[in-house]
Amino acid sequence: MNSQTGTPDHADTRVGGGSEIDHLLEETRRFPPSPEFAANAVAGAELYERAQRDREGFWADQARELLHWHKPFTQVLDWSMPPFAKWYADGELNVAYNCLDRHVEAGHGDRVALLWEGEPGDDRRITYAELTDEVKRLANVLTDLGIGPGDRVAIYLPMIPETVAAMLAVARLGAIHSVIFGGFSADSLRSRIDDAGAKLVITADGGWRKGKVSPLKPAVDQALGERNGLGVQETVEHVLVVRRGGNEVDWVEGRDIWYHDVVPQASAEHEAQPFEAENPLFILYTSGTTGKPKGILHTSGGYLTQAQFTHRNVFDLRPESDVYWCTADVGWITGHSYVVYGPLANGATQVLYEGTPEFPEPGRWWDVIEKYGVTIFYTAPTAIRGFMKQGRQIPQARDLSSLRVLGSVGEPINPEAWMWFREVVGAGACPIVDTWWQTETGAIMISALPGVTETKPGSAQVPVPGVSIDVVGEDGQHVGSGNGGLLVITEPWPSMLRGIWGDPERFRETYWEKFESQGYYFAGDGARLDEDGDIWLLGRVDDVMNVSGHRLSTAEIESALVAHEATAEAAVVGAADETTGQAVVAFVILKESYLRQHGPEGLAQQLRTWVGEQIGPIARPRDVYIVGELPKTRSGKIMRRLLRDVAEGREVGDTTTLADTAVMSVISAQVR
Ligand code: 6R9
């Protein structure tokens, strides 16, 4: 424990013997799959048996069955130089061919790949044949711009079909994309472009967000302009610009090129060349809570195998009939694996939506589900809690009867939100898969399988077939059922990160050093195993609090707070406290409907008592602050570090990664 900041450091991340957390997350509701669903499910229990018997053989089968290999592999896993893994190393494939051409060649060219919905209400349907054509033209353009195998291309685009085409065109050439979320500033863009040494930037004039055009190209201009005069070698040679926002943009002659001036005119003849399975596919920067962002590196064959396998089995996908929708932006790993690579490798039909959930009004997402007859819906707990706050009448005014599978990702989902998702969105009938994974893992690692697993609200449950996970103590030993500890991955997996771009030492230190003697990957998450051996994620270990020597999880207390009828959303931090080491401090957003009827009086005290009743006196917050908003990163994760600053009466730290940087001054004022 760092007594200065009250932040647990990595040398002190034991999650107790589990006695106090035994009481927590007591959740006894169980939802077995319906017999009809189970009888027709894509996945079956035999997948676990097969993987159990021979893990590598299982992944070899998946890679052979799911993908087209230009040159078949003979070797499955090479783990001779840990932590640097090679999967299917002597095989060759083309990732874009697997996502496009092969579906057209199999006679599915007329199947819709993208049901694109722009925020202003414009829409486009793009078939597999059309998307293949677009990608071939773009690949020819990129080749003319000097892009070849191994070159890095930065992509800074809104959620439009050209974004998907850009990623696939880069992949088709064996080059490496680095997608930078459109909400990032010129500074972030610049540091990422520099770190990757990108040769080309693909951007748009702007995209639609909350009823306005949010400009993109000006940030690229600024990022590249700043370099002039710094004496740093410019790596970017060209900027390819899609017209989407219609906003006016500056133009650098010789550097900038309009997409529409070159792509439609280019030849649609382009033969996909094979590349080695370990050819790099993309770099994706993770924001990280401190320090320089890490460029997480993923490669081709293993990544695509696990993305496709999990997308098919975790979502019970039937490509011929399902309409799938993942609400993540392609700027995040969820968008890479479950908007682009998994769904397209499976030949799925999916919705791609440009805007925000509340524009022009709060029911927009439900309108999209109704309009396209979405059957599989994959979103984040933060969005679900936002919808809970608005009230169930909004989704209930729409026809959501097409839905049959629901998924959650990004943070622990509290049982209350899980139940609301099930009842209000899924009409009490759709299986919910709570999927745990990370940018680093590339694809889903822990999840129920619909039709196979009896689900439990709030638990991510079991590793997917072929994945080996454990919960261990600081000593690396299995904690056993009923106990809490640290989540580790005990065996290499196909879609694992292959490193941090340009920094092999940081890769080793960050993920492998902690359990070096066991050879485990340290995920940075706390977890608990219940009596059935199911896994409950407890949040990042840096969010684990120590109050009077008791280990408490922010996620557990938040879950209790959100279970109160008045609470819409809650964030909990451990703040330094003279007597107890750390004290629990809660920040709570109230439900508008509750406020209209009761007002906020006395609620802070009521909520303290409530948590004490729900979990035990040790978990009772020292302070409960009623606030209007919580500080979130652009991917929707609550930045507890900033709340800790407020709770400890310090000046608020770096807010540059917040989606809305003004939010902290509002919170500080409310707390004062
Ligand atoms: C896919 C993604 C990774 C971190 C991870 C964990 C949290 C993600 C979760 C979850 C509990 C889930 N996380 N899914 N926690 N239950 N189902 O979100 O990747 O942005 O890299 O974040 O998110 O803490 O370590 P990424």
Boltz pocket constraint, residues with backbone or C-beta under 6 A from the ligand:
constraints:
  - pocket:
      binder: B
      contacts: [[A, 286], [A, 332], [A, 333], [A, 334], [A, 408], [A, 409], [A, 410], [A, 411], [A, 412], [A, 413], [A, 434], [A, 435], [A, 436], [A, 437], [A, 438], [A, 439], [A, 440], [A, 460], [A, 523], [A, 524], [A, 525], [A, 537], [A, 539], [A, 540], [A, 635]]
      max_distance: 6.0
